[in-house]
Each structure stands twice: as structure tokens, then as C-alpha cells.
């Protein structure tokens, strides 16, 4: 269960970092937002399947 919490925190940090980077760069669009969101969701789903 601790691995799931660490994984979730890692995904949240990834999302915050990527959104912050593109926001500062003024290149944050809906497509980029959805790309990062779906990538994070896919990683979360795949790694949960491996860990559980």
C-alpha cells in the first residue's frame, strides 16, 4: 500500500512540474494539458497493475 502512495505522489509531482513548466513558457494548451494528464493516468494504471 505504501508503494501506491509513493506512486501517486510521483504522478502528482510530474503533473505539477509539467504544468508549471508550460505555464511559465506560455505554451500550455488544452492538447498539452490532456497529453500530460492522460500520460499520468496511463502510468498510474499500468504501475498499479504491476504492484497490486
N, C-alpha and C positions, 0 to 999 in steps of 0.2 A: 504494500500500500504506500510505503514511503517513496517508492520509485515513481508511482503515479503522480504524487505531489511534486516531485522534482521535475518530472516531465512537463507538467502543467506550468510550473513556474518558468521553465526554459522556453516554452512556447509563448508565454505572455511577454517575456523579455524580448524574444525575437520580434514579436509584433510591435511592441512599443519602440524598439530600436529602428525598425524599418519604417514605421510611420513617421517617427521624428526625423529621420534622415531625409525622406522625401518631402516632408513639410518644410524643412529648412532650405532644401534645394528648390522648392516651389515647383516640384514635378509630381506631386501627389494627385493622381486622377482616380476616378472610380475603378478603372481597369486595374491599375496598380494595387489599389486597396483590396479589390476582390482577389487578385492573384496571391497576395501575401496571406489573406485570410483563408483562402482555400488550401494553400500550401501548408499552413499551420494546422488546419483541420485534418488534412491527409496524414501528416506526420504524427499527429496525436492519435488518430485511429489506427495507423499501422503499428506504432510502437506499443499501444495498449494491447493490441492483438498478440504481440510477441511477449510482452511482460506478464500478461494475465493468463 
